[in-house]
Structures are given as C-alpha cells and as structure tokens.
C-alpha cells in the first residue's frame, strides 16, 4: 500500500511539473507568434528577438516565462543571464500579448526597472531634491519678440543635485546624464525631460573621469504643464540615466538613480491647492 501511495505521489509530481512546463511553453510560444509592434521591426516577436541576438552575438540570451499572481497570465522575457532584456505580458485564455518593456505602468506593476543594482556609478550626497512651480519663457516669433515683452507660462519642474562616484576601473572619456520626471497613469505617461543637466567639470580624453573619482551633477526637468497638478498619477517617479564610454570599448547605459516621488507629489499638489484657496 505504501508503495502504491509513493508511486501516486511521484506520478502526481511529474504530472504537475509537466503541466507547469507546458503552461510556460505556451506563454512563450504565444509571445513568439504574436505580431511585433516595435517601431522599425517587421514580423513576429520571435523575429524581433532573433534580430536582437544577431546584433549582440557575444551575449547569451534565452526565453523565460513566469506565472504571476493573476491566474492565466505570465510574464515572458527574452533576456541575458543578468536579467536584462525585453518582457511581455501574456494572457493565455484570451491570447493577448502586451509589451511590458517601454510601458511605464506595466513596468511599475511588475516591479521592473533599468536601475543598475551593481551601482557601477553610485549616487550620494543629494543636496537638492525638490518639486516647484516656475515660470518658463514661451518661444516668440522675431517680430513678436521685438515689439512685445517676453511671455511666460507656469510649469512645474523637478530640481536634483548630487554626487556620482565612478566605481568601475574604467577611465570614462564620454558621459551624458538624462533625468526624467514621470507621471505614470494607466493609459499614459507624462514625462518631464531634462531641461538642463550637467557635470560640474568636463569629461573628455584629455580629462577622463577616473576610478573612484566623484563628479557633481545637477539638472532641472521641464515640459510638464501646471494643469497636471490637478491629477493623481498611479505612480510619480524620477529616473536618472547615465550613458558612459571609455576609449577602449566599455559602454554603459543604465539608470543610476530611481526615486518614487508619489508621496512628495501628493504633498506638493495639496499645498498648492491650499495656497490657491487662501
């Protein structure tokens, strides 16, 4: 009797594993066969993935699928061993595929980001981290600007200043920073891109950014109108991306800082509304 029970347990376990693998494979195949919507690509997502692999032959990439808490939905990825890659949401029953990569709401939902966990370039000593409303000068035609005073509109901006340490053993000769304030709604993301951003000193072949050297960065976002102060996004996030290269082939393009500003946004908008009422 014990032998029979043991056999049944083993058989059930094998069956369960086979079922899981089957569901996993179904999700991967659903994504692979779906038509690609990526700009500049044609065919299926499998064609798109194959093209990515061809463009980066030195990186081993593979397909992977994980079931999430929502029954019947899997998170499918084409990724490298470190987890960097492209991801999709696959709903098997309805055969629906949504690209997660590039969709800010779905990325937040699944706790995905471009943040570098190795912190090869590390943020510290944050001296400015604030939301504020400022006047921004409107562009005017030549004759309009010649015969009238400058015109301004109220926009809200995010100002950030901090130090960045080069934790690599590389001598960086080219680097740019790009900060974005994102108001993430389910159907749309409003982005305040870097209006101005800079390092405190130049970076070049003659003045490289060396290992363990600290640089101060500062930036101001722009392009978000005051009307959005009336809305409550699902998420409010600040992302700081760094692109860097050394002279012998090292290349870096990742977020070195990500900060959830949802509470700060709620406080900021509430204070403005109270000020307006007074």
N, C-alpha and C positions, 0 to 999 in steps of 0.2 A: 504493500500500500504506500509506504514511504517513497519507494522508487517511482511509483506512478505519479505521486504528487510532485516529486522533484522533476520528473520529465515534463509535466504540465507547466511548471514554473519556468523551466528553461525554454520550452516552446513559446510560452507567452512573452518572455523577454525578447526572444529572437524576433517574434512577430511584431512587437512594439517597436524595436529598433528598425525593422524593415519598413514599417509604416511611416516612422519619422523621416527616414531617408527618402522615402517615396514622396512625402509632402515637400521636403526640402528640394528635391529634384524638380518637382512640378513647379514650384515657385520660380526656380532658376530658369527653367525652360519657358515659362510664361513671359518672363522678362526678356530672355534672349530672342524670342519670336516676335515681340511687340515692335511696332514701327518706331524708329528713333525720331525724336523731336528736337534733337540737339542742332543748333544752328551750324550750317556748313557741313552737315553729315547726311548721308542717304542710307536707305536700307533699314535693317533692324538694329536693336541694341547690341546684338551679338557682333554685327559688322562693325559697329562703333567701338566695341571693346577690343576686337581684333586689331583695329587700326591703332588704338592706344598702345597695345602691346608691341606692334611693329615700330612705333615711334620711340619706344623706350625698351629696346631689346635687352638691356643689362639688368632690368628689374623684373623679377619673377612675380607674375600676377595670376590670381585664381578667382573662381566664382565661389561665393559662400551665401548661405541663407540661414536666417534665424527667425523662429516664430516669436512674435511679440505677445503682449498680454491680450490684445484683441484677437479673438478666435478667427482663424481663417486668413489672417494677414501675416505676411512675412516681410522681413527686411532683407533684401537681396543686395549683395555687393560684388563688385569686381575690384579687387584690392591687392595690395602687396602685403608682405609678412608683417609690416608695422601697422597695418590697418588703414593706410591712406589709399583712397580710391574713389569710385563712384557708387552711389547707392540708390535703390529704388524701393518703393512700397508696392508689394504685390498682393492683391486680393484674389484668391483662387476661385471662389464660387462665382463671382461676377466677372472674373478675368479682366480686372482693372490694374493697370500699371501706372504709377505716378513716380516721376523722377524726384528723389529727395534732395540730391545734390543741387544746389542753386535755389532751392525753395526754403527760405528762411524759417517759415512757420514749421515745416516738417522737420527741419534740422533741429530746431529747439525742442519740438515734441519728442524726438528720439535722442536728445542729448548728444548731438553730433556737432563738432566744431573743427576749425582749422588751427586751433591753438596747438603750439608745439610743446608737448609735455616734457621734452628733454631740456627746454629752456636754454637753447644754444645762445640765444640773445635774451638777457634777463632784465626785466623792468624793476626798478627800485626808486626810492626817494621821490615819490609823487608829490610835487609841490603845487600843482594846480589841477583841479578835477571838479569842474563846475558847469552847470547849465545857466544860461542867462539870455535875456532878450536884448538885442542890439539893433541899431538902425543900419541898414545896408543900402548903399548908394545904387540907384537904378541907372541902367545904361540909357543914355540920351543921344539923339542924333546930333550932328555937328552944329546945325543952326539952332536947334532947341537948346543945346548946352551953351551956345554962345550968347543967347539973349535971355536966358532964364536961370534962376538959381538951381543948384543941384536938388534932385528929388530923392527921397529915401523911403524905404518900407521897413516895417518891423519884422524881423525874423528871429528865431531862437537859434542859438549856437551852443556848442559844447567846447570848452577850452580844456586842454590837457597839457601838462608839462611834467617830465620825469627824466630819470637817468636810464640808460641802456648799457649793459655790460656785455662785451663780446666774450662769451665763454668758450669759443672754439679755439683751435690752434692756427686759425687762418688769418692772413693779413688782407682785410677787406679793402678793395680799391674802388668799388662802386656800390652805393646803397641808397635806397629811397624808402620813405615811410609813407603810409597811407592810412589815415584814420577815418572810420565811418560810424556815424550815429544812426542806428536803425530803429525805426518804429515799426514793429512787426505785427501786422494784422493777419487774420486767417487768409484773406484773399489778396493782400497787397502789402508790400513793404515800402515805407517812405524812408529814403536814405539821405542823410546829410553828409556829403563827402567832404574831404579836406579842402577847406578854402585856402588855407596856408599851412605848410608844415616844413620843418627844417631841423637840421642838426646844428648844434652850437658851433661846430667847426667843419670845414670842408673835408671830404673823403676822396682821395684820388691815388694814383700810382705813386705820386711823389709824397703824399701824406696819407698812407694807409691807416685803417682802423685795426690796430694790433690786438693780439690776445690779452684778455683781462683789462683792456682799456675801456674807460667809461665815457660815453657821449651823452650830452643832454639834448633832449628833443622837445619841441613844442609845436602845438597845432591848434587850429581853430576850424571847426566844421562850418558848413554853410548850406544853403539851398533848402531849408525847411521853413515853410511859411507859418506864421503865427496861428493860422486857422486850426492847425493840428493840435494846438493846446486844448481844444475842446473835446478831444477824443482820448480814450484809454486803450492803448495797444495791448495785445496779448503779451508782448514782451517788448522791453526797451533795452537795447544792447549797444555797447560801444566796442568796436573791434579795431585793433591796431595791427596792421600788416607790415612786414619788413621784407623787402627784396634786396638781396646782397650777393656779391660775387667777389671771388679773389682772382688773381691773374693767371692761375693755372687750372681752372675748370670747376672749382667749387661754386655751387649755385644754391641759393636758399630763397624760399618764397612761402612763408607761413605767418600765421598770427602770433605775435609775441605777447599780446595782452587782450583779454576779453573780460568785460565787466557788465554784469546785469544791473541796469540803472532803473529798473521798474519802480522801486520804492522812491528813489530820488525824483523820478519823473512825476509820480503821484503827488509828492510833497510840493514840487516846483509848480505844477499846474494849479494845485489847491491854493497856494499862497498868492499866485497871480489873480485868481478869481476873487479872493478875499480883498485884495488891494483894489481891484476894479470896482467892487461894490462900495468901498468906503468913499 
